[in-house]
Amino acid sequence: MTLAGISQRQRISLSYLEQLFGKLRRHEIVESVRGPGGGYNLARRAQDVTVADIIIAVDEPLDATQCGGKGTCEGSKQPDGHCMTHELWSTLNQKMVEYLDSVSLQDLVDQQRAREGTPAVLRDKRKPEPVAASVEPVRSIPLGPNSVFNIASS
């Protein structure tokens, strides 16, 4: 896939995508393909890349604490220097990371496919066959007495 295509489809700045994909490439989540028809491919199988891997790669912090995990909480402080709800938010952070580490890109594709009712086709440019076959939705064909489709079936 090309960044320009993603940029247009998702309405995200191309320069921002270039920064993100540079980080993803350095963390070996995607690999770049140069030349005509180039772009980016997953460097690993979709089932081997988790949402947590991506968030960590692009340096997005997963921290719900008021202090950003630094222990410089404001407000009513406990003897350990943290605010009263610090442990609550720290535990939430831990649970978020655990959950996101359990969700793979393949899981997201499968969820989207189930929502749409039509299987997505995943293509790995290194392999000629699709990872998942695409099933065309059944189209309704009018079968009224004057329908050309009705004539063809007689």
Phi, psi and omega per residue, in radians:
M1 nan 2.567 -3.138
T2 -1.702 2.626 3.103
L3 -1.149 -0.618 3.117
A4 -1.067 -0.715 3.113
G5 -1.130 -0.755 3.103
I6 -1.114 -0.761 -3.128
S7 -0.993 -0.819 -3.136
Q8 -1.194 -0.815 -3.064
R9 -1.150 -0.715 -3.067
Q10 -1.714 -0.083 -3.126
R11 0.996 0.898 3.106
I12 -2.085 2.455 3.137
S13 -0.977 2.329 3.133
L14 -1.077 -0.704 -3.127
S15 -1.147 -0.627 3.096
Y16 -1.171 -0.745 3.101
L17 -1.076 -0.678 3.111
E18 -1.057 -0.705 3.095
Q19 -1.125 -0.821 -3.124
L20 -1.084 -0.816 -3.097
F21 -1.222 -0.482 3.017
G22 -1.086 -0.751 3.102
K23 -1.168 -0.726 3.121
L24 -1.102 -0.645 3.117
R25 -1.174 -0.756 3.135
R26 -1.111 -0.493 3.099
H27 -1.618 0.195 3.080
E28 0.981 0.669 3.043
I29 -1.641 -0.644 3.043
V30 -2.183 2.832 3.030
E31 -2.265 2.525 -3.116
S32 -1.590 2.572 3.092
V33 -2.117 2.123 -3.091
R34 -1.603 2.853 3.041
G35 1.596 -3.077 -3.139
P36 -1.028 2.333 -3.103
G37 1.343 0.165 -3.126
G38 -1.294 3.116 -3.128
G39 2.786 -2.385 -3.140
Y40 -2.269 2.510 3.025
N41 -2.195 2.751 2.994
L42 -1.149 2.397 3.116
A43 -1.472 -0.318 3.107
R44 -2.240 2.957 3.084
R45 -1.152 2.581 -3.105
A46 -1.008 -0.570 3.141
Q47 -1.304 -0.219 -3.137
D48 -1.744 0.025 3.117
V49 -1.979 2.151 3.138
T50 -1.768 2.840 3.088
V51 -1.085 -0.646 3.101
A52 -1.084 -0.685 3.091
D53 -0.986 -0.771 -3.096
I54 -1.186 -0.793 -3.124
I55 -1.095 -0.743 3.112
I56 -1.127 -0.720 -3.114
A57 -1.097 -0.654 -3.093
V58 -1.624 0.207 3.045
D59 1.074 0.589 3.067
E60 -1.585 2.060 -3.102
P61 -1.247 2.446 3.028
L62 -1.891 1.442 -3.079
D63 -2.503 2.038 -3.130
A64 -1.683 -0.032 3.142
T65 -1.246 2.665 3.140
Q66 -1.168 -0.516 -3.065
C67 -1.643 0.013 -3.101
G68 1.208 0.454 3.114
G69 1.400 0.112 -3.072
K70 -1.571 -0.163 -3.132
G71 1.343 0.313 3.128
T72 -1.854 0.739 -3.084
C73 -1.069 2.571 3.069
E74 -1.695 2.830 3.068
G75 1.659 -2.740 -3.095
S76 -1.147 1.957 -3.075
K77 -1.705 2.548 3.058
Q78 -1.543 2.978 3.122
P79 -0.996 -0.462 -3.136
D80 -1.438 0.037 3.092
G81 1.583 -0.043 3.140
H82 -1.703 2.774 3.058
C83 -1.263 2.925 -3.033
M84 -1.053 -0.575 -3.074
T85 -1.761 0.193 -3.088
H86 -0.985 -0.819 -3.114
E87 -1.117 -0.626 3.090
L88 -1.031 -0.869 -3.109
W89 -1.237 -0.592 3.086
S90 -1.126 -0.717 3.100
T91 -1.144 -0.689 3.080
L92 -1.052 -0.762 3.094
N93 -0.979 -0.823 -3.118
Q94 -1.072 -0.767 -3.138
K95 -1.154 -0.647 3.106
M96 -1.104 -0.805 -3.137
V97 -1.104 -0.756 3.116
E98 -1.051 -0.771 -3.134
Y99 -1.136 -0.860 -3.111
L100 -1.127 -0.475 3.079
D101 -1.314 -0.262 3.121
S102 -1.655 -0.093 -3.114
V103 -1.854 2.049 3.140
S104 -1.655 2.889 3.044
L105 -1.055 -0.633 3.111
Q106 -1.086 -0.675 3.082
D107 -1.036 -0.752 -3.141
L108 -1.135 -0.711 3.103
V109 -1.105 -0.776 -3.138
D110 -1.096 -0.705 3.108
Q111 -1.111 -0.764 3.134
Q112 -1.124 -0.737 3.125
R113 -1.049 -0.759 3.138
A114 -1.139 -0.665 3.119
R115 -1.140 -0.723 -3.092
E116 -1.402 -0.372 -3.114
G117 1.383 -0.035 3.129
T118 -2.171 2.206 3.133
P119 -1.077 2.460 3.051
A120 -1.437 2.679 3.083
V121 -1.873 2.095 3.094
L122 -1.774 2.216 3.130
R123 -2.084 2.260 3.046
D124 -1.787 2.051 -3.059
K125 -1.099 -0.262 3.112
R126 -1.442 -0.241 -3.119
K127 -2.178 2.443 -3.088
P128 -1.289 -0.501 -3.064
E129 -1.615 2.603 3.103
P130 -1.219 2.644 3.123
V131 -1.293 -0.676 3.114
A132 -2.316 2.313 -3.112
A133 -1.302 2.535 3.111
S134 -1.618 2.328 3.084
V135 -1.927 2.140 -3.138
E136 -1.246 2.408 3.096
P137 -1.149 2.556 3.138
V138 -1.271 2.200 3.133
R139 -1.646 2.486 3.081
S140 -1.432 2.220 3.140
I141 -1.914 2.185 -3.136
P142 -1.130 2.372 -3.132
L143 -2.145 0.635 3.094
G144 -1.184 2.933 -3.096
P145 -1.067 -0.458 -3.137
N146 -1.816 0.250 -3.092
S147 -1.338 2.324 3.076
V148 -1.117 -0.468 3.107
F149 -1.223 -0.588 3.111
N150 -1.182 -0.680 3.121
I151 -1.101 -0.742 -3.106
A152 -1.153 -0.494 -3.100
S153 -1.520 -0.096 -3.136
S154 -1.548 nan nan
